[in-house]
Amino acid sequence: MAAARTSRSSAKDRPSYRCTECGWTTAKWLGRCPECQAWGTVEEYGAPAVRTTAPGRVTSAAVPIGQVDGRQATARGTGVPELDRVLGGGLVPGAVVLLAGEPGVGKSTLLLDVAAKSASDAHRTLYVTGEESASQVRLRADRIGALSEHLYLAAETDLSAVLAHLDSVKPSLLILDSVQTVASPEIDGAPGGMAQVREVAGALIRASKERGMSTLLVGHVTKDGAIAGPRLLEHLVDVVLHFEGDRHARLRLVRGVKNRYGATDEVGCFELHDEGITGLADPSGLFLTRRAEPVPGTCLTVTLEGRRPLVAEVQALTVDSQIPSPRRTTSGLETSRVSMMLAVLEQRGRISALGKRDIYSATVGGVRLSEPAADLAVALALASAASDTPLPKNLVAIGEVGLAGEVRRVTGVQRRLAEAHRLGFTHALVPSDPGKVPAGMRVLEVADIGDALRVLPCGRRRSGGADGGDEGRGDGRGDGRGGGGGKAASRARPEDAPLQSARRQ
């Protein structure tokens, strides 16, 4: 009976056609009525009515944009300057922030520190945990010193219970760890499912906007590093932050992906240790190794993380291979970029011995260099390792290297040079036309990889040849660059490097 009613209702909703002359009906249009043979008399009738939304009552009247009070969207500091830097000054009342990262990277530690530092008599903070018990969170708070009488803690996985806590505590900041562990009893499905995440996020966003409460949501990530759950979640929230870092290194980076209240090219640097997590206003020291004398196979560069310049060190090591296919191992560098630099050095720089040796390249401090501006530093580190000749002291190299061997311009050269000069570096290799250079810094503009290789001092003698005693060429060309046999001769002092002939900017 129910199936019959369904079929009748669906047939009723379908449009039909009728002849205006004889009343004959059909399910599809025809140009000529087969009953009365009349042309152009078949017309549609019985089509379902088009539903439209009628105008309703407005919640607030539209006013000129100049009369809108912008003070309601003033950011309030979290007490963690590095996080405020990424957020654009702090948390805006009513804003919803999604923080995502891999397990164990330090999300809960950072947010617990934020919860304690932002809590005050006028601004309460509610920390809701769905992954741990309240006692576990208390132990972490004791360890990192995140205790405050205005910080409230609750362990809940029910959405209705979380909303009830909002009514009782009336916080200015809500931290939910994590959004995938909370479920609504009104929605079918397990916690973390598409429907549950959408419902929980939607309810908390509505509560934040109505109360003027800032909300920090912790989100899980998939194997590929993307935020788990529906992509709609990223569109609904106001700010999306990614918490990055290698679990074997101390450095942690908070990177803004979406921000309705600030720039998306800011990066916050943190150091994770046993006592908690602290912000790093000057993190370049983590990426450098201080030495009294320069070492072969090392080169310094300046990378841009967002708009933030960071001085980083690239290290390379070449050894004789014991297998037919030499190893190519990288850490902190893109393997494809390192392979490209090896090909450029072999073809354009005439360093033929690299193809038969094991190559190891890495960065210091866990930083990842993915931008092309580090190409020149990678190439010089490889050439220095192959020739066993150190680069001049206090030298940084900045530039992208093309397959033709040319050194191309990169963005933010002036900011990079200013950061290097602030840290005490006095010489730099840059592409042509770098712009204004800091006073007291010697800059050598290089057009191709051959010009860049000339900064390597003539430090190794060839073991054989026509005269058996000539020094290898200082530009990296010739068989003396391949790391052949023979004892190393006395190396030139760094101040005798060709950079001394560079013009003072």
C-alpha positions in Angstrom: 0.0 0.0 0.0 2.8 2.4 0.9 4.6 1.6 -2.3 1.5 2.3 -4.3 1.1 5.7 -2.5 4.7 6.5 -3.3 4.3 5.7 -7.0 1.1 7.8 -7.2 2.7 10.8 -5.6 5.8 10.6 -7.8 3.6 10.3 -10.9 1.6 13.3 -9.7 4.7 15.4 -9.3 5.8 14.6 -12.9 4.6 17.1 -15.5 2.2 15.9 -18.2 0.9 17.3 -21.5 -2.7 17.7 -22.8 -4.2 18.6 -26.1 -6.3 21.8 -25.8 -8.6 20.7 -28.6 -9.7 17.2 -27.5 -8.2 16.8 -24.0 -6.0 13.9 -24.9 -3.0 13.6 -22.4 0.4 12.1 -22.7 3.6 11.9 -20.6 5.8 13.7 -23.2 5.4 16.6 -25.6 4.3 16.0 -29.2 4.0 18.5 -32.0 0.8 16.9 -33.3 -2.1 15.4 -31.3 -2.5 11.8 -32.4 -6.2 11.8 -31.3 -7.5 14.9 -33.2 -4.6 15.4 -35.6 -4.3 19.0 -34.6 -0.9 20.7 -34.8 0.6 22.8 -31.9 -2.2 22.1 -29.5 -0.2 19.9 -27.0 0.7 22.0 -23.9 2.2 21.2 -20.5 0.0 21.2 -17.4 0.3 19.8 -13.9 3.9 20.9 -13.4 5.0 21.1 -9.7 5.0 24.6 -8.3 8.3 26.4 -7.9 9.1 27.0 -4.2 10.6 30.4 -3.3 11.7 31.8 0.0 9.6 34.8 1.1 11.3 37.8 2.7 11.6 37.5 6.5 12.4 39.6 9.5 16.0 40.9 9.6 18.1 40.4 12.7 19.9 43.8 12.4 19.3 46.7 10.0 21.9 47.4 7.3 24.0 50.5 8.0 26.7 52.3 6.1 30.0 50.6 6.6 31.5 53.7 8.1 29.1 53.5 11.0 30.0 49.9 11.9 31.8 49.7 15.3 35.1 48.0 14.5 36.2 47.9 18.2 34.2 44.7 18.7 36.7 42.9 16.5 39.8 44.1 18.4 42.2 41.3 19.0 43.2 40.3 22.6 46.7 38.9 23.2 47.0 35.3 24.3 50.2 35.8 26.4 52.3 33.9 23.8 53.9 36.4 21.5 54.8 33.9 18.8 51.2 32.7 18.5 49.9 36.3 18.5 52.3 37.0 15.6 50.6 34.3 13.5 47.1 35.2 14.6 47.6 38.8 13.6 47.8 40.3 17.1 45.8 37.9 19.2 42.4 36.3 19.4 39.3 38.2 18.2 36.1 37.8 20.2 33.9 35.4 18.4 36.7 34.0 16.3 37.1 30.2 15.8 40.6 28.9 15.3 41.4 25.4 14.0 44.9 24.1 15.0 46.0 20.9 13.2 49.1 18.8 13.5 50.5 15.3 13.7 50.2 13.3 17.0 52.9 14.2 19.5 54.0 17.4 17.9 53.0 19.5 20.9 49.5 20.9 20.2 48.0 20.1 23.6 51.1 21.5 25.4 50.9 24.8 23.5 47.2 25.3 24.0 47.4 24.5 27.7 50.1 27.1 28.0 47.9 29.6 26.1 44.9 28.7 28.3 46.8 29.5 31.5 48.4 32.7 30.2 45.2 34.2 28.7 43.1 33.5 31.8 42.3 36.4 34.1 39.7 37.7 36.4 37.8 39.4 33.6 38.5 36.6 31.0 37.9 33.0 32.1 39.2 30.1 30.1 37.5 26.7 29.7 39.7 23.8 28.6 37.7 20.8 27.4 39.6 17.6 26.8 38.1 14.6 25.0 41.2 12.6 24.7 42.6 12.6 28.2 41.3 12.6 31.7 41.3 15.7 33.9 44.0 14.3 36.1 46.3 13.7 33.1 45.9 17.3 32.0 46.6 18.5 35.5 49.9 16.6 35.5 51.0 18.3 32.3 49.9 21.6 33.7 52.1 21.0 36.8 55.1 20.1 34.6 54.9 23.2 32.3 53.7 25.6 35.0 50.3 26.2 33.4 48.1 26.7 36.5 45.6 29.5 37.0 42.6 29.9 39.3 40.7 31.3 36.3 41.4 28.3 34.1 38.6 25.7 34.2 39.1 22.1 33.1 36.5 19.6 32.0 36.7 16.1 30.4 33.7 15.7 28.1 32.9 13.9 24.9 29.2 14.9 24.7 28.3 18.1 22.8 25.3 18.8 25.0 27.6 18.6 28.1 30.1 21.0 26.5 27.3 23.5 25.8 26.2 23.2 29.4 29.7 24.0 30.6 29.6 27.2 28.5 26.4 28.3 30.3 27.9 27.7 33.7 31.4 29.0 33.3 30.7 31.7 30.7 34.3 31.7 29.4 35.9 34.3 27.1 38.1 31.5 25.6 37.1 27.9 24.9 39.7 25.3 24.0 38.5 21.9 22.7 40.9 19.1 22.4 39.9 17.7 20.0 36.9 18.3 17.7 37.0 14.7 16.5 36.4 13.2 20.0 33.2 15.1 20.7 29.8 13.7 19.4 26.2 14.9 19.4 23.5 12.4 20.6 21.1 13.8 18.0 23.3 12.7 15.1 23.9 9.1 14.1 27.5 8.0 13.6 30.7 7.5 15.6 32.7 10.4 16.9 35.1 11.8 14.3 32.7 10.9 11.4 31.8 13.4 8.7 28.3 14.1 10.2 29.5 14.4 13.8 32.4 16.7 13.0 30.1 19.0 11.0 27.5 19.1 13.7 30.0 19.7 16.6 31.9 22.4 14.7 28.7 24.1 13.6 27.2 24.2 17.1 30.4 25.6 18.6 30.8 28.2 15.9 27.2 29.4 16.6 27.9 29.5 20.3 31.1 31.5 19.7 29.4 34.1 17.5 26.4 34.5 19.9 28.5 34.9 23.1 31.5 36.8 21.6 33.7 33.9 22.8 37.0 33.0 21.1 37.3 29.3 20.4 40.4 27.1 19.7 39.7 23.7 18.2 42.3 21.0 17.9 42.0 18.9 14.7 43.5 15.6 13.7 45.4 15.1 10.4 45.5 12.2 7.9 48.5 10.3 6.7 49.0 12.9 4.0 49.1 15.8 6.5 45.6 17.1 5.6 43.1 18.0 8.2 40.8 15.1 8.9 37.1 15.4 8.5 35.0 17.3 5.9 36.7 20.1 4.0 33.7 22.2 5.1 35.3 22.5 8.5 38.1 24.6 7.1 35.7 26.9 5.4 33.5 27.4 8.5 36.3 28.5 10.9 38.0 31.9 10.8 41.6 30.8 11.2 43.4 27.6 10.2 46.8 27.0 11.7 49.2 24.1 11.0 51.6 22.9 13.7 54.7 21.5 12.1 57.9 19.9 13.4 60.0 16.8 13.5 59.5 14.9 16.7 63.3 14.3 16.9 64.0 18.0 16.8 63.3 20.8 19.2 61.9 23.3 16.6 58.2 23.7 16.1 56.5 26.0 13.6 53.0 27.3 13.6 52.1 28.3 10.1 48.9 30.3 9.2 47.0 28.8 6.3 43.8 30.8 6.5 43.3 34.0 8.5 40.3 36.4 8.2 41.9 38.8 10.7 45.5 38.9 9.5 48.2 37.8 7.0 48.6 34.2 6.0 52.4 34.3 5.5 53.4 34.6 9.1 55.2 31.8 11.0 55.6 31.4 14.7 58.7 29.5 16.0 58.7 27.5 19.2 61.1 25.2 21.1 59.7 22.1 22.7 61.6 20.8 25.7 61.0 18.9 29.0 59.6 21.9 30.8 57.0 22.7 28.1 57.1 24.9 25.0 58.6 28.4 24.6 58.5 30.9 21.8 61.6 31.8 19.9 61.9 35.4 18.9 65.3 34.7 17.3 65.4 31.1 16.2 68.3 31.4 13.8 70.7 30.0 16.4 69.1 26.6 16.2 70.0 26.2 12.6 73.7 27.1 12.9 76.8 25.4 14.1 79.4 27.8 15.6 83.0 26.9 14.7 86.3 28.5 15.2 87.4 27.6 11.7 85.4 26.8 8.5 84.8 23.2 7.6 84.5 21.8 4.0 81.0 20.9 2.9 79.2 23.6 4.8 77.4 26.7 3.5 75.0 29.2 5.0 71.9 30.6 3.4 68.9 32.8 4.5 65.5 31.2 4.0 62.1 33.0 4.3 59.5 31.3 6.4 56.5 33.4 5.5 57.9 36.9 5.9 60.4 35.9 8.5 64.1 35.5 7.4 66.0 32.6 9.0 69.7 31.9 8.6 70.2 28.1 8.1 73.2 25.9 7.4 73.5 23.3 4.6 75.9 20.5 5.1 77.2 18.0 2.5 79.5 15.0 2.6 81.0 13.0 -0.3 82.7 9.7 0.1 84.0 7.0 -2.2 81.1 4.6 -3.1 81.5 0.9 -2.4 78.5 -0.1 -4.6 77.8 0.3 -8.3 74.9 2.8 -7.7 76.1 5.6 -5.4 73.8 6.6 -2.5 72.0 9.9 -2.5 70.7 10.7 1.0 69.0 14.0 2.1 67.6 15.3 5.4 65.8 18.6 5.5 66.3 19.1 1.7 64.2 18.1 -1.2 65.8 15.2 -3.0 64.8 16.4 -6.4 66.5 19.8 -5.8 69.7 18.2 -4.6 69.8 15.9 -7.6 69.3 18.9 -9.9 72.2 20.7 -8.2 74.4 17.6 -8.7 73.6 17.6 -12.4 74.3 21.3 -12.8 77.7 21.0 -11.0 78.7 18.0 -13.1 77.7 19.6 -16.4 78.1 23.3 -15.9 80.7 23.3 -13.1 82.8 20.5 -14.7 83.0 18.5 -11.4 82.9 15.0 -12.8 83.7 13.1 -9.6 80.3 13.6 -8.0 78.6 11.0 -10.1 80.7 8.2 -8.7 80.6 9.1 -5.0 78.1 8.7 -2.2 76.4 12.1 -1.5 74.9 13.0 1.9 73.3 16.4 2.4 71.4 17.7 5.4 70.3 20.8 7.3 71.0 21.7 10.9 68.4 22.0 13.6 65.5 20.2 11.9 64.7 23.1 9.5 63.3 22.2 6.1 64.6 24.1 3.1 62.2 23.8 0.2 62.4 27.2 -1.5 64.6 27.6 -4.6 66.6 30.4 -2.9 68.7 27.7 -1.1 69.9 26.2 -4.5 73.1 28.2 -4.5 74.0 27.2 -0.9 73.4 23.6 -1.7 75.5 23.7 -4.8 78.4 25.4 -3.0 78.2 22.9 -0.1 78.4 20.0 -2.5 81.3 21.6 -4.4 83.1 22.4 -1.2 82.7 18.8 0.0 83.9 17.3 -3.3 87.1 19.4 -3.3 87.6 19.2 0.5 88.0 23.0 0.5 86.1 25.2 3.0 84.2 28.2 1.9 85.3 31.6 3.3 84.2 32.4 6.8 81.1 34.6 7.5 79.7 34.0 4.0 76.0 33.4 3.0 74.8 32.3 -0.4 71.4 33.3 -1.7 70.0 32.5 -5.2 68.1 30.0 -7.4 70.2 28.0 -9.8 68.8 27.0 -13.2 69.6 24.0 -15.4 71.7 26.2 -17.6 73.8 27.1 -14.6 72.5 30.7 -14.3 71.8 32.2 -10.9 68.3 33.7 -10.8 66.9 36.4 -8.6 64.7 35.5 -5.6 62.2 37.4 -3.5 63.1 39.3 -0.4 66.9 39.6 -1.0 67.1 42.8 1.1 65.4 41.3 4.1 67.6 38.2 3.8 70.8 40.3 3.7 69.6 42.5 6.6 69.1 39.3 8.8 72.5 38.0 7.8 74.2 41.3 8.6 72.4 41.4 12.0 73.9 38.1 12.9 77.4 39.2 12.0 77.9 37.8 8.5 80.0 40.1 6.4 80.0 38.5 2.9 77.3 37.4 0.6 76.8 35.8 -2.8 73.6 37.0 -4.4 72.1 37.2 -7.9 72.5 40.4 -9.9 70.8 43.6 -8.8 70.1 42.8 -5.1 69.0 46.3 -4.3 70.0 48.2 -1.2 72.7 46.3 0.8 73.4 46.9 4.5 76.3 49.2 5.2 79.5 47.3 5.9 78.5 44.1 4.1 80.5 43.0 1.0 78.3 41.6 -1.7 79.4 39.7 -4.8 76.9 39.5 -7.6 77.2 36.2 -9.5 75.7 35.5 -12.9 76.2 31.7 -13.1 77.5 28.7 -11.1 81.0 29.2 -12.5 81.2 32.7 -10.9 80.0 31.3 -7.6 82.5 28.4 -7.6 85.4 30.9 -7.8 84.9 31.7 -4.1 86.5 28.3 -3.3 90.1 28.9 -2.4 92.8 26.9 -4.3 93.4 24.4 -1.6 94.2 21.0 -3.2 97.0 19.9 -5.4 96.6 17.4 -8.1 98.4 14.1 -7.7 99.2 13.9 -11.4 99.1 15.7 -14.6 101.5 17.3 -17.1 103.7 18.9 -14.5 102.6 17.0 -11.5 102.6 20.0 -9.2 100.2 22.6 -10.4 97.4 23.7 -8.1 93.8 22.9 -8.9 91.8 25.7 -10.4 89.9 27.8 -7.8 86.7 28.0 -9.8 85.9 24.4 -9.3 86.7 23.4 -12.9 89.1 20.7 -13.9 90.1 17.4 -12.5 91.5 19.0 -9.3 88.0 19.6 -8.2 86.9 15.9 -8.1 88.4 15.0 -4.8 91.2 12.9 -6.3 94.3 11.6 -4.5 97.2 13.6 -3.1 97.6 15.5 0.2 95.9 18.8 0.7 98.2 21.8 0.4 98.1 24.8 2.6 94.7 26.5 2.3 94.3 30.1 1.7 93.0 32.3 4.5 89.3 33.3 4.3 90.3 37.0 3.9 92.3 36.1 0.8 89.2 34.8 -0.9 88.0 36.4 -4.2 85.2 38.1 -2.2 87.7 40.8 -1.2 87.6 42.0 -4.8 83.8 42.5 -4.6 82.7 46.1 -4.7 81.4 47.6 -1.5 77.8 48.4 -1.8 
